[in-house]
Amino acid sequence: MNMVAISSVGAVAMAALVMVVRIKASAKPTNVKKIVLPPIFMSTGALMYIDPQFRLTFPEIIEAIVIGMFFSIFLIKTSKFEIRDQDIYLKRSKWFIVILVGLLFIRVILKSVMSSAMPYTQLAGMFFLLAYFMILPWRIAMFIDYKKLYKQLHGA
């Protein structure tokens, strides 16, 4: 099995995990830590760029960031909070799962197409950057929305 196929299977597994976590998260109140920590933890993946094999050219960096930020729009649009029982909860959205599966499908197709044009290490570097810049704006938007509701709830 080649590295692109292995990483695609990994992406599917991660997407399934995100869906399960998202469904469970909507049953419990949220807080700043739950919003802010995932991109911080994910940022350690950037250590891959220490190895020259994973490094990207400037156009590849821009392309990955722009596509990631474009994809984040769909996540932002499907992530809303609500106040229930004097706590802030993430609303369940059927569209979130549809969007997540759609984005995963697009990423797997892109990875398959691009794997013939570049080494899998560079491809991994691009897709890490794409994923990070898909998650970072989404989490920033969630943080801003959460803070608005927090102020409304606590009058601060």
CNS distance restraints for C-alpha pairs under 8 A (distance, minus, plus):
assign (resid   1 and name CA) (resid   5 and name CA) 6.53 0.50 0.50
assign (resid   1 and name CA) (resid   6 and name CA) 6.85 0.50 0.50
assign (resid   2 and name CA) (resid   6 and name CA) 6.37 0.50 0.50
assign (resid   3 and name CA) (resid   7 and name CA) 6.02 0.50 0.50
assign (resid   3 and name CA) (resid 120 and name CA) 6.67 0.50 0.50
assign (resid   4 and name CA) (resid   8 and name CA) 6.07 0.50 0.50
assign (resid   4 and name CA) (resid 111 and name CA) 7.06 0.50 0.50
assign (resid   4 and name CA) (resid 112 and name CA) 6.93 0.50 0.50
assign (resid   4 and name CA) (resid 115 and name CA) 6.85 0.50 0.50
assign (resid   4 and name CA) (resid 120 and name CA) 6.57 0.50 0.50
assign (resid   5 and name CA) (resid   9 and name CA) 6.22 0.50 0.50
assign (resid   6 and name CA) (resid  10 and name CA) 6.24 0.50 0.50
assign (resid   7 and name CA) (resid  11 and name CA) 6.12 0.50 0.50
assign (resid   8 and name CA) (resid  12 and name CA) 6.28 0.50 0.50
assign (resid   8 and name CA) (resid 108 and name CA) 5.98 0.50 0.50
assign (resid   8 and name CA) (resid 111 and name CA) 7.92 0.50 0.50
assign (resid   9 and name CA) (resid  13 and name CA) 6.25 0.50 0.50
assign (resid  10 and name CA) (resid  14 and name CA) 6.13 0.50 0.50
assign (resid  11 and name CA) (resid  15 and name CA) 6.09 0.50 0.50
assign (resid  11 and name CA) (resid 104 and name CA) 7.37 0.50 0.50
assign (resid  12 and name CA) (resid  16 and name CA) 6.22 0.50 0.50
assign (resid  12 and name CA) (resid 104 and name CA) 7.13 0.50 0.50
assign (resid  13 and name CA) (resid  17 and name CA) 6.23 0.50 0.50
assign (resid  14 and name CA) (resid  18 and name CA) 6.12 0.50 0.50
assign (resid  15 and name CA) (resid  19 and name CA) 6.22 0.50 0.50
assign (resid  15 and name CA) (resid 100 and name CA) 7.25 0.50 0.50
assign (resid  15 and name CA) (resid 101 and name CA) 7.52 0.50 0.50
assign (resid  15 and name CA) (resid 104 and name CA) 7.28 0.50 0.50
assign (resid  16 and name CA) (resid  20 and name CA) 6.35 0.50 0.50
assign (resid  17 and name CA) (resid  21 and name CA) 6.10 0.50 0.50
assign (resid  18 and name CA) (resid  22 and name CA) 5.90 0.50 0.50
assign (resid  19 and name CA) (resid  23 and name CA) 6.19 0.50 0.50
assign (resid  19 and name CA) (resid  97 and name CA) 6.68 0.50 0.50
assign (resid  20 and name CA) (resid  24 and name CA) 6.24 0.50 0.50
assign (resid  21 and name CA) (resid  25 and name CA) 5.87 0.50 0.50
assign (resid  22 and name CA) (resid  26 and name CA) 6.38 0.50 0.50
assign (resid  23 and name CA) (resid  27 and name CA) 7.18 0.50 0.50
assign (resid  23 and name CA) (resid  92 and name CA) 7.13 0.50 0.50
assign (resid  24 and name CA) (resid  28 and name CA) 7.22 0.50 0.50
assign (resid  25 and name CA) (resid  29 and name CA) 7.50 0.50 0.50
assign (resid  25 and name CA) (resid  30 and name CA) 7.38 0.50 0.50
assign (resid  25 and name CA) (resid  90 and name CA) 7.13 0.50 0.50
assign (resid  26 and name CA) (resid  89 and name CA) 6.04 0.50 0.50
assign (resid  26 and name CA) (resid  90 and name CA) 5.05 0.50 0.50
assign (resid  26 and name CA) (resid  91 and name CA) 6.08 0.50 0.50
assign (resid  26 and name CA) (resid  92 and name CA) 6.10 0.50 0.50
assign (resid  27 and name CA) (resid  89 and name CA) 7.51 0.50 0.50
assign (resid  28 and name CA) (resid  89 and name CA) 6.57 0.50 0.50
assign (resid  29 and name CA) (resid  87 and name CA) 5.86 0.50 0.50
assign (resid  29 and name CA) (resid  88 and name CA) 5.36 0.50 0.50
assign (resid  29 and name CA) (resid  89 and name CA) 4.66 0.50 0.50
assign (resid  29 and name CA) (resid  90 and name CA) 7.43 0.50 0.50
assign (resid  30 and name CA) (resid  34 and name CA) 6.40 0.50 0.50
assign (resid  30 and name CA) (resid  35 and name CA) 7.77 0.50 0.50
assign (resid  30 and name CA) (resid  87 and name CA) 7.86 0.50 0.50
assign (resid  30 and name CA) (resid  88 and name CA) 5.90 0.50 0.50
assign (resid  30 and name CA) (resid  89 and name CA) 5.52 0.50 0.50
assign (resid  30 and name CA) (resid  90 and name CA) 6.85 0.50 0.50
assign (resid  31 and name CA) (resid  35 and name CA) 6.69 0.50 0.50
assign (resid  31 and name CA) (resid  88 and name CA) 7.64 0.50 0.50
assign (resid  31 and name CA) (resid 146 and name CA) 7.95 0.50 0.50
assign (resid  32 and name CA) (resid  36 and name CA) 6.01 0.50 0.50
assign (resid  32 and name CA) (resid 143 and name CA) 6.89 0.50 0.50
assign (resid  32 and name CA) (resid 146 and name CA) 7.71 0.50 0.50
assign (resid  33 and name CA) (resid  37 and name CA) 5.59 0.50 0.50
assign (resid  34 and name CA) (resid  38 and name CA) 7.26 0.50 0.50
assign (resid  35 and name CA) (resid 139 and name CA) 6.06 0.50 0.50
assign (resid  35 and name CA) (resid 142 and name CA) 6.93 0.50 0.50
assign (resid  35 and name CA) (resid 143 and name CA) 6.38 0.50 0.50
assign (resid  36 and name CA) (resid  40 and name CA) 6.87 0.50 0.50
assign (resid  36 and name CA) (resid 139 and name CA) 6.64 0.50 0.50
assign (resid  36 and name CA) (resid 140 and name CA) 7.85 0.50 0.50
assign (resid  36 and name CA) (resid 143 and name CA) 7.32 0.50 0.50
assign (resid  37 and name CA) (resid  41 and name CA) 6.05 0.50 0.50
assign (resid  38 and name CA) (resid  42 and name CA) 6.01 0.50 0.50
assign (resid  39 and name CA) (resid  43 and name CA) 6.00 0.50 0.50
assign (resid  39 and name CA) (resid 132 and name CA) 7.16 0.50 0.50
assign (resid  39 and name CA) (resid 135 and name CA) 6.73 0.50 0.50
assign (resid  39 and name CA) (resid 136 and name CA) 6.06 0.50 0.50
assign (resid  39 and name CA) (resid 139 and name CA) 7.60 0.50 0.50
assign (resid  40 and name CA) (resid  44 and name CA) 7.44 0.50 0.50
assign (resid  42 and name CA) (resid 132 and name CA) 7.37 0.50 0.50
assign (resid  43 and name CA) (resid 132 and name CA) 7.57 0.50 0.50
assign (resid  45 and name CA) (resid 128 and name CA) 7.58 0.50 0.50
assign (resid  46 and name CA) (resid 128 and name CA) 7.85 0.50 0.50
assign (resid  48 and name CA) (resid  54 and name CA) 6.34 0.50 0.50
assign (resid  48 and name CA) (resid 125 and name CA) 7.45 0.50 0.50
assign (resid  49 and name CA) (resid  53 and name CA) 7.78 0.50 0.50
assign (resid  49 and name CA) (resid  54 and name CA) 5.31 0.50 0.50
assign (resid  49 and name CA) (resid  55 and name CA) 5.34 0.50 0.50
assign (resid  49 and name CA) (resid 125 and name CA) 7.30 0.50 0.50
assign (resid  50 and name CA) (resid  54 and name CA) 7.74 0.50 0.50
assign (resid  50 and name CA) (resid  55 and name CA) 7.81 0.50 0.50
assign (resid  51 and name CA) (resid  55 and name CA) 7.15 0.50 0.50
assign (resid  53 and name CA) (resid 121 and name CA) 5.89 0.50 0.50
assign (resid  53 and name CA) (resid 122 and name CA) 6.43 0.50 0.50
assign (resid  54 and name CA) (resid 121 and name CA) 5.02 0.50 0.50
assign (resid  54 and name CA) (resid 122 and name CA) 4.68 0.50 0.50
assign (resid  54 and name CA) (resid 123 and name CA) 7.82 0.50 0.50
assign (resid  54 and name CA) (resid 124 and name CA) 7.07 0.50 0.50
assign (resid  54 and name CA) (resid 125 and name CA) 5.24 0.50 0.50
assign (resid  55 and name CA) (resid 122 and name CA) 6.31 0.50 0.50
assign (resid  55 and name CA) (resid 125 and name CA) 6.63 0.50 0.50
assign (resid  56 and name CA) (resid  60 and name CA) 5.88 0.50 0.50
assign (resid  56 and name CA) (resid  61 and name CA) 6.15 0.50 0.50
assign (resid  56 and name CA) (resid 122 and name CA) 6.36 0.50 0.50
assign (resid  56 and name CA) (resid 125 and name CA) 6.93 0.50 0.50
assign (resid  56 and name CA) (resid 126 and name CA) 7.14 0.50 0.50
assign (resid  57 and name CA) (resid  61 and name CA) 6.28 0.50 0.50
assign (resid  58 and name CA) (resid  62 and name CA) 6.29 0.50 0.50
assign (resid  59 and name CA) (resid  63 and name CA) 6.03 0.50 0.50
assign (resid  60 and name CA) (resid  64 and name CA) 6.10 0.50 0.50
assign (resid  60 and name CA) (resid 126 and name CA) 6.88 0.50 0.50
assign (resid  61 and name CA) (resid  65 and name CA) 6.17 0.50 0.50
assign (resid  61 and name CA) (resid 126 and name CA) 6.91 0.50 0.50
assign (resid  61 and name CA) (resid 129 and name CA) 7.44 0.50 0.50
assign (resid  62 and name CA) (resid  66 and name CA) 6.03 0.50 0.50
assign (resid  63 and name CA) (resid  67 and name CA) 6.12 0.50 0.50
assign (resid  64 and name CA) (resid  68 and name CA) 5.97 0.50 0.50
assign (resid  64 and name CA) (resid 126 and name CA) 5.75 0.50 0.50
assign (resid  64 and name CA) (resid 127 and name CA) 6.95 0.50 0.50
assign (resid  64 and name CA) (resid 129 and name CA) 5.90 0.50 0.50
assign (resid  64 and name CA) (resid 130 and name CA) 4.60 0.50 0.50
assign (resid  64 and name CA) (resid 133 and name CA) 7.92 0.50 0.50
assign (resid  65 and name CA) (resid  69 and name CA) 6.06 0.50 0.50
assign (resid  65 and name CA) (resid 129 and name CA) 6.38 0.50 0.50
assign (resid  65 and name CA) (resid 130 and name CA) 5.51 0.50 0.50
assign (resid  65 and name CA) (resid 133 and name CA) 5.63 0.50 0.50
assign (resid  65 and name CA) (resid 134 and name CA) 7.97 0.50 0.50
assign (resid  66 and name CA) (resid  70 and name CA) 6.10 0.50 0.50
assign (resid  66 and name CA) (resid 130 and name CA) 7.87 0.50 0.50
assign (resid  66 and name CA) (resid 133 and name CA) 7.97 0.50 0.50
assign (resid  67 and name CA) (resid  71 and name CA) 6.17 0.50 0.50
assign (resid  67 and name CA) (resid 130 and name CA) 6.42 0.50 0.50
assign (resid  67 and name CA) (resid 134 and name CA) 7.87 0.50 0.50
assign (resid  68 and name CA) (resid  72 and name CA) 6.20 0.50 0.50
assign (resid  68 and name CA) (resid 129 and name CA) 7.53 0.50 0.50
assign (resid  68 and name CA) (resid 130 and name CA) 4.32 0.50 0.50
assign (resid  68 and name CA) (resid 131 and name CA) 5.97 0.50 0.50
assign (resid  68 and name CA) (resid 132 and name CA) 7.21 0.50 0.50
assign (resid  68 and name CA) (resid 133 and name CA) 4.81 0.50 0.50
assign (resid  68 and name CA) (resid 134 and name CA) 4.17 0.50 0.50
assign (resid  68 and name CA) (resid 135 and name CA) 7.91 0.50 0.50
assign (resid  69 and name CA) (resid  73 and name CA) 6.80 0.50 0.50
assign (resid  69 and name CA) (resid 130 and name CA) 7.75 0.50 0.50
assign (resid  69 and name CA) (resid 133 and name CA) 5.47 0.50 0.50
assign (resid  69 and name CA) (resid 134 and name CA) 5.06 0.50 0.50
assign (resid  69 and name CA) (resid 137 and name CA) 6.80 0.50 0.50
assign (resid  70 and name CA) (resid  74 and name CA) 7.79 0.50 0.50
assign (resid  70 and name CA) (resid 134 and name CA) 7.38 0.50 0.50
assign (resid  71 and name CA) (resid  75 and name CA) 7.15 0.50 0.50
assign (resid  71 and name CA) (resid 103 and name CA) 7.21 0.50 0.50
assign (resid  71 and name CA) (resid 134 and name CA) 5.80 0.50 0.50
assign (resid  72 and name CA) (resid  76 and name CA) 6.08 0.50 0.50
assign (resid  72 and name CA) (resid 133 and name CA) 7.50 0.50 0.50
assign (resid  72 and name CA) (resid 134 and name CA) 4.44 0.50 0.50
assign (resid  72 and name CA) (resid 135 and name CA) 6.46 0.50 0.50
assign (resid  72 and name CA) (resid 137 and name CA) 6.39 0.50 0.50
assign (resid  72 and name CA) (resid 138 and name CA) 5.57 0.50 0.50
assign (resid  73 and name CA) (resid  77 and name CA) 6.15 0.50 0.50
assign (resid  73 and name CA) (resid 138 and name CA) 7.31 0.50 0.50
assign (resid  74 and name CA) (resid  78 and name CA) 6.42 0.50 0.50
assign (resid  74 and name CA) (resid  99 and name CA) 6.74 0.50 0.50
assign (resid  75 and name CA) (resid  79 and name CA) 6.24 0.50 0.50
assign (resid  75 and name CA) (resid  96 and name CA) 6.77 0.50 0.50
assign (resid  75 and name CA) (resid  99 and name CA) 7.26 0.50 0.50
assign (resid  75 and name CA) (resid 100 and name CA) 7.71 0.50 0.50
assign (resid  75 and name CA) (resid 138 and name CA) 6.26 0.50 0.50
assign (resid  76 and name CA) (resid  80 and name CA) 7.96 0.50 0.50
assign (resid  76 and name CA) (resid 138 and name CA) 5.19 0.50 0.50
assign (resid  76 and name CA) (resid 141 and name CA) 6.63 0.50 0.50
assign (resid  76 and name CA) (resid 142 and name CA) 7.35 0.50 0.50
assign (resid  78 and name CA) (resid  93 and name CA) 6.35 0.50 0.50
assign (resid  78 and name CA) (resid  95 and name CA) 6.44 0.50 0.50
assign (resid  78 and name CA) (resid  96 and name CA) 5.37 0.50 0.50
assign (resid  79 and name CA) (resid  90 and name CA) 7.08 0.50 0.50
assign (resid  79 and name CA) (resid  91 and name CA) 6.99 0.50 0.50
assign (resid  79 and name CA) (resid  93 and name CA) 7.35 0.50 0.50
assign (resid  79 and name CA) (resid  96 and name CA) 7.36 0.50 0.50
assign (resid  79 and name CA) (resid 142 and name CA) 7.22 0.50 0.50
assign (resid  80 and name CA) (resid  90 and name CA) 5.97 0.50 0.50
assign (resid  80 and name CA) (resid  91 and name CA) 5.59 0.50 0.50
assign (resid  80 and name CA) (resid 142 and name CA) 7.61 0.50 0.50
assign (resid  80 and name CA) (resid 145 and name CA) 7.69 0.50 0.50
assign (resid  81 and name CA) (resid  88 and name CA) 6.54 0.50 0.50
assign (resid  81 and name CA) (resid  89 and name CA) 5.50 0.50 0.50
assign (resid  81 and name CA) (resid  90 and name CA) 4.42 0.50 0.50
assign (resid  81 and name CA) (resid  91 and name CA) 5.33 0.50 0.50
assign (resid  81 and name CA) (resid 145 and name CA) 7.27 0.50 0.50
assign (resid  81 and name CA) (resid 146 and name CA) 6.87 0.50 0.50
assign (resid  81 and name CA) (resid 149 and name CA) 7.84 0.50 0.50
assign (resid  82 and name CA) (resid  88 and name CA) 5.68 0.50 0.50
assign (resid  82 and name CA) (resid  89 and name CA) 5.37 0.50 0.50
assign (resid  82 and name CA) (resid  90 and name CA) 6.35 0.50 0.50
assign (resid  82 and name CA) (resid  91 and name CA) 6.23 0.50 0.50
assign (resid  82 and name CA) (resid 149 and name CA) 7.75 0.50 0.50
assign (resid  83 and name CA) (resid  87 and name CA) 5.52 0.50 0.50
assign (resid  83 and name CA) (resid  88 and name CA) 4.61 0.50 0.50
assign (resid  83 and name CA) (resid  89 and name CA) 6.18 0.50 0.50
assign (resid  83 and name CA) (resid 149 and name CA) 7.45 0.50 0.50
assign (resid  83 and name CA) (resid 153 and name CA) 7.74 0.50 0.50
assign (resid  84 and name CA) (resid  88 and name CA) 6.26 0.50 0.50
assign (resid  84 and name CA) (resid  89 and name CA) 6.80 0.50 0.50
assign (resid  86 and name CA) (resid 153 and name CA) 7.08 0.50 0.50
assign (resid  87 and name CA) (resid 153 and name CA) 7.96 0.50 0.50
assign (resid  88 and name CA) (resid 146 and name CA) 7.63 0.50 0.50
assign (resid  88 and name CA) (resid 149 and name CA) 7.34 0.50 0.50
assign (resid  88 and name CA) (resid 150 and name CA) 7.44 0.50 0.50
assign (resid  92 and name CA) (resid  96 and name CA) 8.00 0.50 0.50
assign (resid  93 and name CA) (resid  97 and name CA) 7.43 0.50 0.50
assign (resid  94 and name CA) (resid  98 and name CA) 6.77 0.50 0.50
assign (resid  95 and name CA) (resid  99 and name CA) 5.90 0.50 0.50
assign (resid  96 and name CA) (resid 100 and name CA) 6.01 0.50 0.50
assign (resid  97 and name CA) (resid 101 and name CA) 6.11 0.50 0.50
assign (resid  98 and name CA) (resid 102 and name CA) 6.07 0.50 0.50
assign (resid  99 and name CA) (resid 103 and name CA) 6.03 0.50 0.50
assign (resid 100 and name CA) (resid 104 and name CA) 6.09 0.50 0.50
assign (resid 101 and name CA) (resid 105 and name CA) 6.10 0.50 0.50
assign (resid 102 and name CA) (resid 106 and name CA) 6.25 0.50 0.50
assign (resid 103 and name CA) (resid 107 and name CA) 6.10 0.50 0.50
assign (resid 104 and name CA) (resid 108 and name CA) 6.16 0.50 0.50
assign (resid 105 and name CA) (resid 109 and name CA) 6.24 0.50 0.50
assign (resid 106 and name CA) (resid 110 and name CA) 6.07 0.50 0.50
assign (resid 107 and name CA) (resid 111 and name CA) 5.99 0.50 0.50
assign (resid 108 and name CA) (resid 112 and name CA) 6.11 0.50 0.50
assign (resid 109 and name CA) (resid 113 and name CA) 6.19 0.50 0.50
assign (resid 110 and name CA) (resid 114 and name CA) 5.92 0.50 0.50
assign (resid 111 and name CA) (resid 115 and name CA) 5.79 0.50 0.50
assign (resid 111 and name CA) (resid 123 and name CA) 7.33 0.50 0.50
assign (resid 112 and name CA) (resid 116 and name CA) 7.50 0.50 0.50
assign (resid 113 and name CA) (resid 117 and name CA) 7.79 0.50 0.50
assign (resid 114 and name CA) (resid 118 and name CA) 6.50 0.50 0.50
assign (resid 114 and name CA) (resid 123 and name CA) 7.52 0.50 0.50
assign (resid 115 and name CA) (resid 119 and name CA) 6.74 0.50 0.50
assign (resid 115 and name CA) (resid 120 and name CA) 6.37 0.50 0.50
assign (resid 115 and name CA) (resid 123 and name CA) 6.94 0.50 0.50
assign (resid 118 and name CA) (resid 122 and name CA) 6.65 0.50 0.50
assign (resid 118 and name CA) (resid 123 and name CA) 6.57 0.50 0.50
assign (resid 119 and name CA) (resid 123 and name CA) 6.27 0.50 0.50
assign (resid 120 and name CA) (resid 124 and name CA) 5.95 0.50 0.50
assign (resid 121 and name CA) (resid 125 and name CA) 6.30 0.50 0.50
assign (resid 122 and name CA) (resid 126 and name CA) 6.22 0.50 0.50
assign (resid 123 and name CA) (resid 127 and name CA) 6.15 0.50 0.50
assign (resid 124 and name CA) (resid 128 and name CA) 6.01 0.50 0.50
assign (resid 125 and name CA) (resid 129 and name CA) 6.31 0.50 0.50
assign (resid 126 and name CA) (resid 130 and name CA) 6.12 0.50 0.50
assign (resid 127 and name CA) (resid 131 and name CA) 5.99 0.50 0.50
assign (resid 128 and name CA) (resid 132 and name CA) 6.04 0.50 0.50
assign (resid 129 and name CA) (resid 133 and name CA) 6.10 0.50 0.50
assign (resid 130 and name CA) (resid 134 and name CA) 6.11 0.50 0.50
assign (resid 131 and name CA) (resid 135 and name CA) 6.20 0.50 0.50
assign (resid 132 and name CA) (resid 136 and name CA) 5.93 0.50 0.50
assign (resid 133 and name CA) (resid 137 and name CA) 6.56 0.50 0.50
assign (resid 134 and name CA) (resid 138 and name CA) 6.64 0.50 0.50
assign (resid 135 and name CA) (resid 139 and name CA) 6.07 0.50 0.50
assign (resid 136 and name CA) (resid 140 and name CA) 6.16 0.50 0.50
assign (resid 137 and name CA) (resid 141 and name CA) 6.09 0.50 0.50
assign (resid 138 and name CA) (resid 142 and name CA) 6.19 0.50 0.50
assign (resid 139 and name CA) (resid 143 and name CA) 6.03 0.50 0.50
assign (resid 140 and name CA) (resid 144 and name CA) 6.29 0.50 0.50
assign (resid 141 and name CA) (resid 145 and name CA) 6.22 0.50 0.50
assign (resid 142 and name CA) (resid 146 and name CA) 5.95 0.50 0.50
assign (resid 143 and name CA) (resid 147 and name CA) 6.10 0.50 0.50
assign (resid 144 and name CA) (resid 148 and name CA) 6.39 0.50 0.50
assign (resid 145 and name CA) (resid 149 and name CA) 6.48 0.50 0.50
assign (resid 146 and name CA) (resid 150 and name CA) 6.00 0.50 0.50
assign (resid 147 and name CA) (resid 151 and name CA) 6.12 0.50 0.50
assign (resid 148 and name CA) (resid 152 and name CA) 6.29 0.50 0.50
assign (resid 149 and name CA) (resid 153 and name CA) 5.97 0.50 0.50
assign (resid 150 and name CA) (resid 154 and name CA) 5.92 0.50 0.50
assign (resid 150 and name CA) (resid 155 and name CA) 7.79 0.50 0.50
assign (resid 150 and name CA) (resid 156 and name CA) 7.93 0.50 0.50
assign (resid 151 and name CA) (resid 155 and name CA) 5.03 0.50 0.50
assign (resid 151 and name CA) (resid 156 and name CA) 4.98 0.50 0.50
assign (resid 152 and name CA) (resid 156 and name CA) 7.48 0.50 0.50
